[in-house]
């Protein structure tokens, strides 16, 4: 195989760096993810340059020659960064690191390119390409990272226990790369992650969730979650999901493994949407099942109310995991709460009233809810799945017809509180809410149209029945 890749590093920044380091008698290399992605034929906008010397000075000189005005200098970390033609270029001095047991913050010393490669997480990220003029484009691969890329292996450059104990976030990164690249984590690494899984406790929830979200958005999110479970990493920060795992049997009646089912639903969703919060809804949709699991001699296993309990669990889990507590959480909570409603319609008679209520409750998230519910139809019985999917199409058709006719999505009452107050000479009071609620119920039940005249007439009738003066 070729060991010179000068034809692949054509960004003008590389030539400028090469000229500067030749003048200043320095060493510099492009390293890490950018090089790895060259061999994976993946486009990367992040370029990491390691300098044997002062990275801040080289970044400043390079930016000046490239006519880049803004350079971010992080003197405490010895790094510098600027953006050039949509590329994020970061400079850092070559270093070696040592760690203390209770912290992932390393003690840093200046080092060589070899020291810098030793401190990296995986062999596929140790690859470096020389930017010095005499050896421009020459590959430096001390740990056979290219071979690991060819064999689709995640392996640590040093002994795994040292790599993972030093910086436990690397365990999450191992799973993330396995999910993103569809690689296999080497057996000794898997065992080491199991041994060191409790070291994840020194990592902030924000850093853990950043890696977890990348796993959720990867091509193989279920692979990632299976690895997180297998290595006991999931147990450290998401015990509610761990509780979904397993099958219990009483009187020869078993329920399905809700962990595996959840991953099936997640995979189904990932084929349809890259919306991370819809994927989170898939992860959370059955989260209330372990706490609602009951066995009955006649009916077998039940999980009554798991959707409501699950919805109540969502904010607590989001808060603990440092996930956003804004409309994104509310969106996930809503889908968890409603995820059985369309399924119930598939099983029973589809009435216009039930459709209107679903549209009213789901609002603009109805399409995502239907994607989730479709994804939730999993069974080894192909005929059963086919029947459900066909019935589901009927429900979707009915949704379109009712919405077009009755305009219920994002329902706004045709009569507002001000009209009610003026009509009955009222000040703000409970009666106003009661009238609005009764008008809404009448529309959803199909007793009147979603129409201002019919709603007004009903308002008068309700008001008089309540003893109000018109």
Secondary structure by P-SEA (a helix, b strand, c coil): cccccccccccaaaaaaaaaaaaabbbbbbccaaaaaaaacccccbbbbbbcccaaaaaaaaaaaacccbbbbcccccbbbbbccccbbbbbccccccccccccccccccccaaaaaaacccccccbbbbcccccccbbbbccaaaaaaaabbbbbcccaaaaaaaccaaaaaaaaaaaaccccccaaaaaaaaaaccccccccaaaaaaaaaaaaacccaaaaaaaaaaacccccccaaaaaaccccccccccccaaaaaaaaaaaaaaaccccaaaaaaaacccccccccbbbbccccccccaaaaaaaaaaaaaaaaacccccaaaaaaaaaaaccaaaaaaaaccccaaaaaaaaaaaccaaaaaaaaaaaacccccaaaaaaaaaaaaaaaaaaaaaaaacccccccccccaaaaaaaacccccaaaaaaaaaaaaaaaaccccccaaaaaaaaaaaaaaacccc
